[in-house]
């Protein structure tokens, strides 16, 4: 099986408190561990997205709107959806599995990640990562799937089950 969930891959969290939030894989555990005998990964994500900054805002207000709140979490592969995007940000030194053992280590790691994410946002890199996942985007994808189902005459799941799925 091809291992495509590699570090720096952007994903969307599907379950839990941070459902619908974007995250980046820091470390992947394809075969699992003794404590977690299933495929999982350590992710760092955006818990609170920055607001839209306009030119007439004061410098203080721009700084406040540019804040990013982050989270660090170990997530089951079933609870994330990979995207085509990757972020070339180095988080291995800041975040490790050991930092989740104590509250102090997790807070310091989250602060380091927050600083890196804010710097990335202010320079304008990876703009997609710092925008909210809109419901309209999700609805348009679902409508596209429904349209494809109408054209082909069978559902997406039937197509995958019969092995007729074509790669796009």
C-alpha positions as CSV (number, residue, x, y, z in Angstrom):
1,X,0.0,0.0,0.0
2,X,1.3,3.4,-0.9
3,X,2.0,5.7,2.1
4,X,0.9,9.1,1.1
5,X,0.2,10.5,4.5
6,X,3.6,12.0,5.0
7,X,4.9,14.9,7.1
8,X,3.9,18.4,6.0
9,X,0.8,17.1,4.2
10,X,-2.2,19.4,4.8
11,X,-5.3,17.5,6.1
12,X,-8.8,18.4,7.3
13,X,-9.9,17.0,10.7
14,X,-13.3,15.2,10.4
15,X,-14.2,14.2,13.9
16,X,-14.0,15.7,17.4
17,X,-13.6,19.2,18.8
18,X,-11.6,20.4,15.8
19,X,-13.8,18.9,13.1
20,X,-13.6,21.0,9.9
21,X,-10.3,22.5,10.9
22,X,-7.2,22.4,8.8
23,X,-4.0,20.7,10.1
24,X,-0.6,19.6,9.1
25,X,0.9,16.1,9.7
26,X,4.1,16.3,11.8
27,X,4.7,12.6,12.1
28,X,2.8,9.5,10.8
29,X,2.5,6.1,12.4
30,X,1.3,3.9,9.6
31,X,1.6,0.6,11.5
32,X,0.5,2.0,14.9
33,X,2.1,1.7,18.3
34,X,1.6,-0.4,21.4
35,X,-0.7,2.2,22.9
36,X,-2.5,2.9,19.6
37,X,-2.6,-0.3,17.4
38,X,-4.0,1.5,14.4
39,X,-2.7,4.0,11.8
40,X,-2.5,7.5,13.3
41,X,-0.6,10.7,13.1
42,X,0.5,13.6,15.1
43,X,-1.0,16.8,13.7
44,X,-0.7,20.5,14.3
45,X,-3.6,22.6,13.2
46,X,-5.4,25.9,13.3
47,X,-8.0,26.1,16.1
48,X,-9.0,29.7,15.4
49,X,-8.4,31.2,12.0
50,X,-7.2,34.8,11.6
51,X,-9.8,37.5,10.6
52,X,-9.8,39.5,7.4
53,X,-7.4,42.5,7.7
54,X,-8.3,45.7,5.8
55,X,-6.1,48.7,5.1
56,X,-8.0,51.2,7.3
57,X,-7.5,49.1,10.4
58,X,-4.9,50.5,12.9
59,X,-1.7,48.5,13.4
60,X,-3.0,47.3,16.8
61,X,-6.2,46.0,15.3
62,X,-4.3,44.4,12.4
63,X,-2.1,42.6,14.8
64,X,-5.1,41.4,16.8
65,X,-6.9,40.2,13.6
66,X,-3.8,38.3,12.5
67,X,-3.6,36.1,15.5
68,X,-3.8,32.3,15.0
69,X,-4.7,29.8,17.7
70,X,-3.3,26.3,17.2
71,X,-3.8,22.8,18.5
72,X,-1.6,19.7,18.8
73,X,-3.3,16.3,18.6
74,X,-2.8,12.6,17.8
75,X,-5.5,11.6,15.3
76,X,-6.7,8.3,13.8
77,X,-6.3,8.1,10.0
78,X,-10.0,7.5,9.7
79,X,-10.7,10.9,11.2
80,X,-8.7,13.0,8.8
81,X,-9.1,13.8,5.1
82,X,-5.9,14.5,3.2
83,X,-5.7,17.4,0.7
84,X,-3.5,17.9,-2.3
85,X,-1.6,20.7,-0.4
86,X,1.7,20.5,1.5
87,X,3.2,23.1,3.8
88,X,6.9,23.5,3.7
89,X,7.2,24.5,7.4
90,X,9.5,22.7,9.7
91,X,7.7,21.6,12.9
92,X,9.7,18.5,13.9
93,X,11.9,20.4,16.4
94,X,8.9,22.2,18.0
95,X,6.5,19.3,18.2
96,X,7.0,15.6,19.2
97,X,4.9,12.9,20.7
98,X,6.7,13.5,24.0
99,X,5.3,17.0,24.2
100,X,1.8,15.6,24.7
101,X,2.9,13.9,28.0
102,X,2.9,17.0,30.1
103,X,0.8,20.2,30.0
104,X,3.9,22.5,30.2
105,X,5.6,20.9,27.2
106,X,2.4,21.0,25.2
107,X,1.9,24.7,25.9
108,X,5.4,25.6,24.9
109,X,5.2,23.6,21.8
110,X,1.8,25.2,20.9
111,X,3.4,28.7,21.4
112,X,6.3,27.8,19.0
113,X,3.8,26.5,16.4
114,X,1.7,29.6,16.8
115,X,4.7,31.8,16.1
116,X,5.6,29.9,13.0
117,X,2.0,29.9,11.7
118,X,1.6,33.6,12.4
119,X,4.8,34.4,10.6
120,X,3.6,32.3,7.7
121,X,0.3,34.0,7.6
122,X,1.9,37.5,7.7
123,X,4.2,36.7,4.8
124,X,1.3,35.6,2.7
125,X,2.5,32.0,2.2
126,X,0.0,29.1,2.1
127,X,-3.0,31.4,2.1
128,X,-5.4,28.5,1.6
129,X,-4.4,27.0,4.9
130,X,-5.4,30.1,6.9
131,X,-8.9,30.4,5.5
132,X,-12.0,28.8,7.0
133,X,-13.4,25.7,5.3
134,X,-16.7,27.1,3.9
135,X,-19.9,25.1,3.8
136,X,-20.5,26.3,0.2
137,X,-17.2,24.5,-0.9
138,X,-18.4,21.2,0.7
139,X,-21.8,21.6,-0.9
140,X,-20.4,22.2,-4.3
141,X,-18.3,19.0,-4.0
142,X,-21.4,17.0,-3.0
143,X,-23.4,18.4,-5.9
144,X,-20.6,17.5,-8.3
145,X,-20.7,13.9,-6.9
146,X,-24.5,13.8,-7.3
147,X,-24.1,15.1,-10.9
148,X,-21.6,12.4,-11.7
149,X,-23.9,9.8,-10.2
150,X,-26.7,11.0,-12.5
151,X,-24.5,10.9,-15.6
152,X,-23.0,7.4,-14.9
153,X,-26.3,5.9,-13.6
154,X,-24.7,4.5,-10.5
155,X,-23.5,5.9,-7.2
156,X,-19.8,6.6,-6.4
157,X,-19.8,3.7,-3.9
158,X,-21.1,1.2,-6.4
159,X,-18.5,2.3,-8.9
160,X,-15.7,1.8,-6.4
161,X,-17.0,-1.5,-5.3
162,X,-17.2,-2.9,-8.8
163,X,-13.7,-1.7,-9.6
164,X,-14.7,0.6,-12.5
165,X,-13.5,3.7,-10.8
166,X,-11.2,5.7,-13.1
167,X,-8.4,7.8,-11.7
168,X,-8.6,11.5,-12.4
